[in-house]
Each structure stands twice: as C-alpha cells, then as structure tokens.
Amino acid sequence: MSNTPVTNPFEDLVRRQLELLGEDPDREGLQRTPARVASAMKFLTQGYGSTAEEVVGNGLFEEAHDNMIMVRDIEVYSMCEHHMLPFFGKAHVAYIPNGKIVGLSKIPRIVDVYARRLQVQERLTEQIAVGLCSVLNPIGVGVVIEAYHLCMMMRGVQKQNSKTITSSLRGAFRDDHKTRDEFLRLAHNGSS
C-alpha cells in the first residue's frame, strides 16, 4: 500500500491557480477552496451527463390539446465558455402539442440540462428548442432567453445593465406570424 496521498487533479489545478494568483493555498481561508471549487464546477456542469429525453422520462402524456403552452420566467444559471464566468436570467419556453404534452416541471429540467454546461447563450437557446422538439415532436416551439453576463459586467466593457436576448423559433412559431407574435408578446410582456 502506497503512502502517497490521493489527490484530485481538478483540486490540484485550483491549488496551482491560487498560487499563480499570488495566494497561499495553505492559509486558513483557502485550505478547502480547491475542494469547494471542484465540487461547484461538477455541479455547475452536470448537464453534460444528461439529456432532455432522460429528464422527461415518463413525463409525457397523450392529450388532444392544440393551443400554446408556455412556462415563463424559468431561472437560468449557466457559465460562459469564453471566460468561465456565470450568466443568468430567465427563459420563456412554449410549444404547441402534437398529440402529447409534457409535465410542466419537465420544461425547466430541459432548460437545466443545457444550462449546466459551458455555454454561449445563443447555443443554449437553440439546444433547449431542439431538446423539446426531440422529446415532443410538437407543432412548434419557441424559446426566448434574457440574461445578464458577468463577463460583460465585471470585466471588458463593464456594462452593468445590458441584457442579452436570444430566441429560437421552430415550426409554427417560425412559420405562422400570428403564433410568433402571440409567443413573443407573452414572452416579453406577460399577459398584458
């Protein structure tokens, strides 16, 4: 049996990063930081280990409903792949069923599958739409994400109030202007 302590490569990298910043990773406040950062990053990127189909599971139901279903203001937390800083905001997701509906709690779970990865907001928006399409095969899907990016707020241009808005429209949401207008009105203005 070896006397060499077992180390975690991710924790070792964080420890080295602290040293490169001029910090002492052995000082009291930083001693457990490498383990905390490794644990946080594992949680924040857990979306790599799941798919939309897996999180929906048996949450699909046969239903003849043929009007828009929307879940608004889904909290989104993700990590910018360019700077590994967080971005956060809200997603508004809607679909028109094609004989099947999904349990409402599954829609935020689909959002999290893709948000819990290193991302750009544009891709995240598309992946949510594609994921919902793959699970439901709906008549149409619309996704809007409004987010604040710490990479713009804390560094670079340092603009505190700029919000990035992205959308992905599929099927009837793209092809039918009335459906698109209804979705965008509901996504941006609520029911007013």
N, C-alpha and C positions, 0 to 999 in steps of 0.2 A: 504494500500500500504506500502510495506517494505522500509525502508531507507538503507538496506544493498546494497552496490554497486554490480552490476552484474559483475562476474568475469569469465574469460575464463580459464578452467582447464589447457589447454596447456600453456597459458601465465603464470599461477601460477607456473607450473613446471619449466619453463625457469627462472623465477624470483628466484625460490629456487636454481636452478643450479648456477646462478650467485653468490648467497650468499655462496654456498658451495665452489665456487672457490676463495672466499675471496674478492669478489667485492661488491660494494654498488649499488644495482639496482636502487637506487633513485638519483644517481649522474646524472648530465645533459646528458652525452653521452650514458647512459644506460637506461634512463627512458622509452623509446619507444622500446627498444630491445626485450622484451618479445612479444610484438605485431608483430614486424617485423619477428622474428624467427617463430612464429606460422604461419604467412602468408606465409613465404618462404617454410616451411615444407608442408603446404597444397598444394602449387603449385608443389613442387618437388615430391610429392607422389600422384598427381592427377590421375595417371594411374590406381589406384585401382577402380576408378569409371567408367571405360570404357572398351570396348572390341574391338578386331580387327574388328568384324562384324559391330559394331556401327560406328567406324571411317571411314570404307569403304562406308557404306550406299549404295547409288545408284551409286557408282563409278565403277561398273562392266559393261563390255561391251562384247557382243558376237563378237568374232574375230577368224578367222582361222589361225592366226599366230602361227607357231610352232617352232620358234627359241628362244634362250635365250634372256631374257630382264633383264637388270641389272641397278640398281641405286647404284652408288658408292659414297663413301665419305659422307655418311649421318652422320651429327654430332650427337653424343650420349653423353648425360649427365645423370648420374644415381648416386645413393647413395649406398655405400657398406653396406650391412645389418649387418656386423660384427662390424664396428666401426662408422657407420653413417657419413662417410666422402665420398666426391664425388669421382667418377671415370668418366673419359671422354675419348672420342676418336672418331673413325669412324666405321660405319657399312657399309658393302658392301652386298647388297641383290639382288639375282637373282632368276628367275623362268622360267620354260618352260610352256607356257599356254596349257591348255587342252580345247580349245573352248571359253575361256573367258580371257580377260585381265583386269587389274585394272588400274585406273587413276594413273599416276606416282606419284602424290603428296600424294597418299594414303599410299605408301610404307614407307616414313618417319613417317607418322602418326601412322602406326602399330608399328614401332620401338619405338616411344614415349609412346605408351600405356604401353609397358612393361618396358621401361627405367625409367618411372616416378613412380617407386616403390622402396622399399628397395630391393636390388638385390645382387646376385653374377653374375659375367659376364657369367659364364658357363650356368646358368639357363636362363639368358636374351637371349643368343644366341638361345637356344632351343625354348623358348617361341615365339620369332619372327618367326622362321621357322614353328612352329605348327600353329601360328595365320594365317600366309599366306596360309598354306595348308588348314585350315578350311574355309577360305574365297573363295579360288580359285579352290581347288581340282586340282592342276596342275600336270603335268607330273613329275616335280621335283622342288626342292627349295634348294638354297644354301645361307647360311648366314655366313659371317666372321666379327668378331668384333676385332678391335685393340684398346686397351685402356691403359691409364695411371691411376694408382690408388694412390690417395693421402694417403691412409693408408700405402702404401709401401714407399712413397716419404717423408712424413712428420714425420713419426714415425717408429717404428720397424727397419727394415733393412736400411731405408733411402737411397734407390737407386733411383736416380733422373731420369735415362734414361731407366729404364726397362719397356718394353711394354708387355702386356699380349695379346695373340692372341688366340681366340677361334673360332671354326667353327661348323656348323650343316649342314649336307647334307641329303637330303631326295629324294627318288625316283631316277630319272635318274642321279642326282648329286652324289648319292652314288653308284649306280649300274653300270653306264657306265663310264669307266675310261676316255674316250675322253671328255665327258661332264664335268666330275670332273676336269680334267686337264685344260680345257678351262676356267672354272669358277675360279679356283684358280689362274691361270695366270692373268686373268683380275682383280681379286680382289687384288692381291698383286703387280702387275706390271703395271696396267693400260693397255693401248692398245699397249705398246711397246713389 
